[in-house]
């Protein structure tokens, strides 16, 4: 980092608040009381993020008579669902390239189902009057290096060959007319496949919608273990049990109550900054009139977007895996990463010199080896789970909720027949092999970014194994 950028980064972080911007809201709803004693229901949902809330909501919409209970270990939305960037993507496969590499025979169906899923989210937001600042502005993948520009050209041509429409290639001048940065060389704009939203307000809106439909929600109620009981399952909590015919697990990054599922995910910590609101003059200096989400095309990439009050969220780049996969609140703050991100922000937008950051935070992402969700059942079909969204769960969790409910109902339909749903990714090895492999991959990806995108022997081996570490 240049000395000037270092000075700008240090001063910009002088008064930063170490909390997620989205959750730092006076309108945040109060937590509901915890469970004390025993509950009985048809379906108990474990986890109060997007995955669990969508499952509870759709369960009641499918059958209003179904008795549904949801338990959450802390407050609804306090983890990844309240800390993410607010990119709500149609893709169920972590982007078209990843989906085409893994499921070429059903990619057309996956893309179509993903588009329908995003439409359904937009419809639910309107139907339940959820004020989550939903804006279907699309997202631009940006090249900042010549080899990235070549890759975007290739993927645009491949998408057109396969008949996928809605992607527009922007050359340097066209891109900089949309958003102006001296680092931008070109981009690929998905005009309809991504919406921007306020992630915490979506969570809180889903919580209210669930309550309105009769879901009973208990916060600060951690699911401790899972066992068979007469006529179904029992989820034990610190001060009681929930006895239910069926269980849906939406715990994602947290250790699954089905122990054999745990090796399929690891936590990776991601970090973000939020600026103070930009003045009209500052916003005018970079353009951004169409308010698209943005992401660069490096392996160590940044994602950035505008909030409703014209702040810039700037996140990504560093991805930190803690040895042993241990989750810790201390890892939510990482000053060295925030300093690095701030310097990179001013490298992208030098015209915003003097802008300060108001919030800095991090959080853990449930990462799996195929970079998109996996699904399954346990206890003779009485328990269903979905996990491994790998940072793209704002939209895909609604699809995962549908899958879990289908599996619990024993249905065979277009979702449950997908190879993506029927097969699981490769699990991660035990330590120290997991940490060693992840560190080797991170360093190899960084070298590829610095070496024209050239993938070394380690990355090529990962590609052949189908692990696909490409972002």
C-alpha positions in Angstrom: 0.0 0.0 0.0 1.4 3.4 -0.9 2.2 5.8 2.0 -0.5 8.2 0.9 -3.1 5.4 1.0 -1.8 4.3 4.3 -2.3 7.7 5.8 -5.8 8.0 4.3 -6.7 4.6 5.6 -5.6 5.4 9.2 -7.5 8.7 9.4 -10.6 7.3 7.8 -10.9 4.6 10.6 -10.3 7.0 13.5 -13.9 7.0 14.8 -15.2 3.8 13.4 -17.8 1.8 15.4 -17.0 -1.9 15.8 -20.5 -3.1 15.1 -22.4 -4.3 12.0 -24.0 -1.2 10.4 -27.2 -3.1 9.5 -27.8 -4.1 13.1 -27.0 -0.7 14.6 -30.5 0.5 14.1 -32.9 2.1 16.7 -35.7 0.3 15.0 -34.3 -3.1 15.8 -37.1 -5.2 17.3 -36.8 -6.4 20.9 -35.9 -10.0 21.5 -38.8 -12.4 22.3 -38.6 -14.4 25.5 -36.7 -17.7 25.6 -38.3 -21.1 25.9 -39.0 -22.4 29.4 -40.6 -25.8 29.8 -41.7 -28.1 27.0 -43.3 -27.3 23.7 -45.2 -29.6 21.3 -45.6 -28.8 17.5 -45.7 -30.3 14.1 -42.4 -28.7 12.9 -39.6 -27.2 14.9 -37.1 -25.0 13.0 -33.7 -24.5 14.6 -32.0 -21.3 13.6 -33.4 -17.7 13.2 -31.5 -16.5 10.2 -32.8 -16.4 6.6 -32.8 -20.2 6.3 -34.9 -20.9 9.4 -37.3 -17.9 8.9 -38.0 -18.8 5.3 -38.6 -22.4 6.3 -41.1 -21.4 9.0 -42.9 -18.9 6.8 -43.2 -21.2 3.8 -44.3 -24.0 6.0 -47.2 -21.9 7.3 -48.0 -20.6 3.8 -48.2 -24.2 2.5 -50.4 -25.4 5.3 -51.8 -22.7 7.7 -52.9 -25.5 10.1 -49.3 -26.7 10.6 -48.1 -25.9 14.1 -44.6 -24.4 13.8 -42.1 -23.4 16.5 -38.7 -21.6 15.7 -35.9 -21.4 18.2 -32.8 -19.2 17.9 -29.7 -19.3 20.1 -29.3 -15.5 20.3 -31.5 -12.9 18.6 -33.0 -13.4 15.2 -30.6 -12.3 12.5 -27.7 -11.5 14.7 -25.2 -13.7 12.8 -24.6 -13.9 9.0 -28.1 -12.8 8.1 -27.6 -9.4 9.7 -24.0 -8.9 8.7 -23.8 -9.7 5.0 -23.6 -7.2 2.1 -27.2 -7.4 1.1 -26.6 -8.9 -2.3 -29.7 -11.0 -3.1 -28.8 -13.1 -6.1 -30.9 -15.3 -8.3 -28.1 -17.8 -8.7 -28.4 -21.0 -6.7 -24.9 -22.2 -7.7 -22.6 -19.3 -6.7 -22.7 -18.0 -10.2 -23.1 -19.4 -13.7 -19.5 -20.5 -14.1 -19.5 -22.6 -10.9 -22.9 -24.1 -11.8 -21.9 -24.9 -15.3 -18.7 -26.6 -14.1 -20.6 -28.8 -11.6 -24.0 -29.5 -13.1 -23.8 -28.9 -16.8 -26.7 -31.2 -17.6 -29.1 -29.3 -15.3 -27.7 -25.7 -15.4 -30.6 -24.4 -17.5 -33.1 -25.7 -15.0 -31.0 -24.3 -12.1 -30.8 -20.9 -13.6 -34.6 -20.9 -14.3 -35.4 -22.0 -10.8 -33.1 -19.4 -9.4 -34.8 -16.7 -11.3 -38.2 -17.9 -10.1 -36.8 -18.0 -6.5 -35.7 -14.3 -6.7 -39.1 -13.4 -8.1 -40.7 -15.2 -5.2 -38.6 -13.2 -2.7 -39.6 -9.9 -4.3 -43.2 -11.1 -4.2 -43.0 -12.1 -0.5 -41.4 -8.7 0.4 -44.4 -7.0 -1.2 -47.0 -9.4 0.1 -45.8 -9.1 3.7 -45.0 -5.4 3.5 -41.4 -5.9 4.4 -39.6 -2.6 4.2 -36.1 -3.9 3.5 -35.0 -1.3 0.9 -35.3 -3.9 -1.9 -33.9 -2.6 -5.2 -33.5 -4.9 -8.2 -30.6 -3.0 -9.7 -28.4 -6.0 -10.8 -24.7 -6.5 -10.2 -21.6 -5.7 -12.3 -18.6 -8.1 -12.2 -15.7 -5.8 -12.8 -12.3 -6.5 -14.4 -9.4 -4.5 -12.8 -6.6 -6.6 -14.6 -6.3 -7.5 -18.3 -6.6 -11.2 -17.7 -9.9 -10.6 -15.8 -11.2 -8.7 -18.8 -10.4 -11.7 -21.1 -12.2 -14.0 -18.7 -15.3 -11.8 -18.6 -15.3 -11.7 -22.4 -15.1 -15.5 -22.5 -17.9 -16.0 -20.0 -20.2 -13.5 -21.8 -19.6 -15.4 -25.0 -20.3 -18.7 -23.3 -23.5 -17.5 -21.7 -24.8 -16.2 -25.0 -23.9 -19.5 -26.7 -25.9 -21.3 -24.0 -28.9 -19.0 -24.5 -28.6 -17.1 -21.2 -29.8 -13.6 -21.7 -29.7 -10.5 -19.4 -25.9 -10.1 -19.3 -24.5 -7.0 -20.9 -20.8 -6.5 -21.5 -19.5 -3.0 -20.6 -16.1 -1.8 -22.0 -14.0 0.6 -20.0 -15.8 3.8 -21.1 -19.3 2.3 -20.6 -18.4 0.9 -17.2 -16.9 4.2 -16.0 -20.0 6.0 -17.2 -21.9 3.8 -14.7 -19.4 4.0 -11.9 -16.1 5.9 -12.2 -12.9 4.4 -10.9 -9.5 4.6 -12.5 -9.0 0.9 -11.8 -12.0 -0.3 -13.9 -11.2 -1.9 -17.3 -14.6 -3.4 -18.1 -17.5 -5.3 -16.6 -20.3 -7.8 -17.1 -23.7 -6.4 -15.9 -26.4 -8.9 -14.8 -29.3 -6.5 -15.0 -32.0 -8.5 -13.5 -30.4 -11.4 -11.5 -29.4 -9.5 -8.3 -31.3 -7.2 -5.9 -29.8 -5.0 -3.3 -31.5 -4.9 0.1 -31.0 -4.1 3.8 -30.2 -7.6 5.2 -31.3 -7.0 8.8 -34.6 -5.4 7.8 -35.3 -8.4 5.7 -34.7 -10.7 8.7 -36.9 -8.5 11.0 -39.6 -8.4 8.3 -39.6 -12.2 8.0 -39.8 -12.5 11.8 -42.9 -10.3 11.9 -44.4 -12.2 8.9 -43.9 -15.5 10.7 -45.5 -14.2 13.9 -48.4 -12.8 11.9 -49.0 -16.3 10.5 -48.9 -18.0 14.0 -45.3 -19.2 14.2 -44.1 -19.3 17.9 -40.6 -17.9 18.1 -38.3 -18.3 21.1 -35.1 -16.3 21.1 -32.0 -16.8 23.3 -32.9 -20.5 23.1 -30.1 -22.7 21.9 -30.7 -26.1 20.5 -28.4 -28.4 22.5 -29.1 -31.8 21.1 -31.4 -33.9 19.0 -33.0 -37.2 19.8 -35.8 -39.5 18.8 -38.9 -39.3 20.9 -42.3 -40.9 20.8 -43.9 -40.0 17.5 -41.1 -37.8 16.3 -38.1 -35.9 17.5 -37.1 -33.9 20.6 -34.8 -30.8 20.5 -33.4 -30.1 23.9 -32.7 -26.5 24.9 -31.1 -25.2 28.2 -34.5 -24.8 29.9 -36.9 -27.2 28.1 -37.6 -29.4 25.0 -39.4 -29.0 21.8 -41.1 -32.2 20.7 -42.1 -32.3 17.1 -43.0 -34.6 14.2 -40.3 -33.0 12.1 -37.2 -30.8 12.5 -35.6 -28.4 10.0 -32.1 -27.3 10.7 -31.1 -23.9 9.5 -28.0 -23.5 11.7 -25.5 -23.1 8.8 -22.1 -22.1 10.1 -22.9 -23.3 13.6 -22.2 -27.0 14.5 -25.1 -29.1 13.1 -27.2 -31.1 15.6 -26.7 -33.9 13.0 -23.0 -34.6 13.8 -22.2 -36.4 10.5 -23.0 -33.2 8.6 -20.3 -31.1 10.5 -17.3 -32.1 8.3 -19.0 -30.6 5.2 -18.6 -27.0 6.3 -16.0 -24.8 7.7 -16.3 -21.2 9.0 -14.5 -18.5 7.0 -14.6 -15.0 8.4 -15.4 -12.1 6.0 -15.0 -8.4 6.8 -16.7 -5.1 5.7 -16.6 -1.4 6.2 -19.3 1.2 5.8 -18.7 4.8 5.0 -20.5 7.8 6.3 -23.2 9.1 4.0 -21.8 10.6 0.8 -22.6 14.2 -0.1 -24.2 14.9 -3.5 -20.8 16.2 -4.6 -19.0 13.1 -3.5 -21.5 10.8 -5.0 -21.4 12.8 -8.2 -17.7 12.3 -8.4 -18.1 8.6 -8.9 -21.5 8.5 -10.7 -23.2 5.3 -9.7 -26.7 6.7 -10.6 -28.1 3.2 -11.2 -27.1 1.8 -7.8 -25.9 -1.6 -9.0 -24.1 -4.0 -6.8 -20.4 -4.3 -7.7 -17.7 -6.9 -7.3 -14.3 -7.2 -8.8 -13.2 -10.4 -10.5 -10.0 -11.2 -8.5 -9.7 -14.4 -6.5 -9.3 -12.2 -3.5 -12.2 -10.0 -4.5 -14.1 -6.9 -3.1 -17.8 -6.5 -3.1 -19.4 -3.0 -2.8 -22.7 -1.3 -3.0 -24.7 1.8 -2.0 -27.0 1.9 1.0 -30.4 3.7 1.0 -28.7 6.8 2.5 -25.8 6.7 0.0 -23.1 5.1 2.2 -20.7 2.7 0.5 -20.3 -0.7 1.9 -16.9 -2.1 1.0 -16.1 -5.7 1.9 -14.3 -8.9 1.1 -10.6 -9.5 0.1 -9.4 -11.2 3.3 -11.0 -14.6 4.1 -9.9 -15.9 7.5 -10.2 -19.6 8.5 -9.6 -20.2 12.2 -7.6 -23.3 13.0 -10.0 -26.1 14.0 -13.0 -24.2 12.7 -13.5 -22.5 16.1 -16.1 -19.7 16.2 -15.2 -16.7 18.3 -16.7 -13.3 18.8 -13.2 -12.0 19.0 -12.7 -12.8 15.3 -15.6 -10.4 14.3 -13.0 -7.6 14.6 -9.7 -7.6 12.7 -8.0 -4.2 12.6 -5.3 -5.3 10.2 -8.0 -6.3 7.7 -9.9 -3.1 8.2 -6.8 -1.0 7.6 -6.1 -3.0 4.4 -9.6 -2.6 3.1 -9.6 1.1 3.8 -6.4 1.6 1.8 -7.9 -0.5 -1.1 -11.1 1.6 -1.0 -9.1 4.8 -1.7 -7.1 3.0 -4.4 -10.4 2.3 -6.1 -12.0 5.7 -5.5 -9.2 8.3 -5.0 -11.8 11.0 -5.6 -13.3 10.2 -2.3 -10.3 11.3 -0.2 -11.4 12.5 3.1 -14.4 10.2 3.4 -14.5 8.4 6.8 -15.8 5.0 7.8 -18.6 4.8 10.4 -18.8 1.0 10.9 -16.4 -2.0 10.7 -17.4 -5.6 11.3 -16.9 -9.2 10.4 -18.7 -12.5 10.6 -18.4 -16.2 9.8 -19.6 -17.7 6.5 -20.6 -21.4 6.2 -18.3 -22.6 3.5 -18.4 -25.9 1.7 -16.1 -27.3 -1.0 -18.5 -26.8 -3.9 -19.3 -23.2 -2.9 -23.1 -23.7 -3.0 -25.6 -25.2 -0.6 -26.1 -28.9 0.0 -29.1 -30.7 1.5 -30.1 -33.9 3.2 -32.2 -35.8 5.8 -31.5 -37.8 9.0 -33.4 -39.8 11.5 -35.5 -41.7 8.9 -36.6 -38.5 7.1 -37.8 -36.7 10.3 -35.0 -34.2 10.1 -33.9 -32.1 7.2 -31.0 -29.7 6.8 -29.5 -27.2 4.3 -26.1 -25.6 4.7 -23.0 -24.5 2.9 -24.3 -21.3 1.2 -20.7 -19.9 1.1 -21.7 -16.2 1.2 -24.5 -16.4 -1.3 -27.4 -17.2 1.1 -29.4 -14.1 1.0 -31.4 -15.4 -2.0 -30.6 -19.1 -2.0 -31.8 -19.8 1.5 -35.4 -19.4 0.4 -34.8 -22.2 -2.2 -33.1 -24.2 0.6 -36.2 -23.8 2.8 -38.4 -25.2 0.0 -36.1 -28.1 -0.4 -36.1 -28.9 3.3 -39.9 -28.9 3.4 -40.1 -31.0 0.3 -37.7 -33.6 1.9 -39.6 -33.7 5.1 -42.8 -34.3 3.1 -41.2 -37.1 1.2 -41.9 -35.4 -2.1 -40.3 -36.1 -5.4 -40.4 -33.0 -7.5 -38.3 -30.8 -9.7 -36.3 -29.6 -6.7 -35.7 -32.9 -4.9 -34.7 -34.7 -8.2 -31.9 -32.2 -8.9 -28.4 -33.7 -8.8 -27.4 -30.6 -6.8 -29.9 -31.7 -4.1 -29.3 -35.4 -4.2 -25.5 -35.3 -4.0 -23.2 -33.7 -1.4 -19.9 -32.0 -1.7 -16.6 -33.5 -0.6 -16.2 -33.1 3.2 -13.2 -31.2 4.6 -10.5 -33.4 6.2 -9.6 -33.3 9.9 -7.0 -30.9 11.3 -4.2 -30.1 10.6 -5.0 -31.1 7.0 -8.0 -28.7 6.7 -6.1 -25.7 7.9 -3.1 -26.6 5.7 -5.2 -27.1 2.6 -7.1 -23.9 3.1 -4.0 -21.9 3.7 -2.3 -23.3 0.6 -5.3 -22.5 -1.4 -5.5 -18.9 -0.2 -1.8 -18.3 -0.9 -2.1 -19.9 -4.3 -5.1 -17.7 -5.2 -3.2 -14.6 -4.1 -0.3 -15.6 -6.3 -2.7 -16.2 -9.2 -4.1 -12.7 -8.8 -0.5 -11.3 -9.1 0.4 -13.6 -11.9 -2.1 -12.9 -14.7 -4.6 -15.4 -13.3 -2.2 -18.4 -13.8 -3.3 -21.3 -11.5 -0.4 -23.2 -10.0 -0.2 -27.0 -9.6 -2.1 -26.9 -6.3 -5.1 -25.1 -7.8 -5.1 -27.2 -10.9 -5.2 -30.3 -8.6 -8.1 -28.8 -6.7 -9.9 -28.2 -10.0 -9.4 -31.8 -11.1 -10.8 -32.9 -7.7 -13.9 -30.8 -8.3 -13.2 -28.5 -5.4 -13.3 -25.4 -7.7 -11.5 -22.9 -5.6 -11.9 -20.0 -8.0 -13.3 -17.2 -5.8 
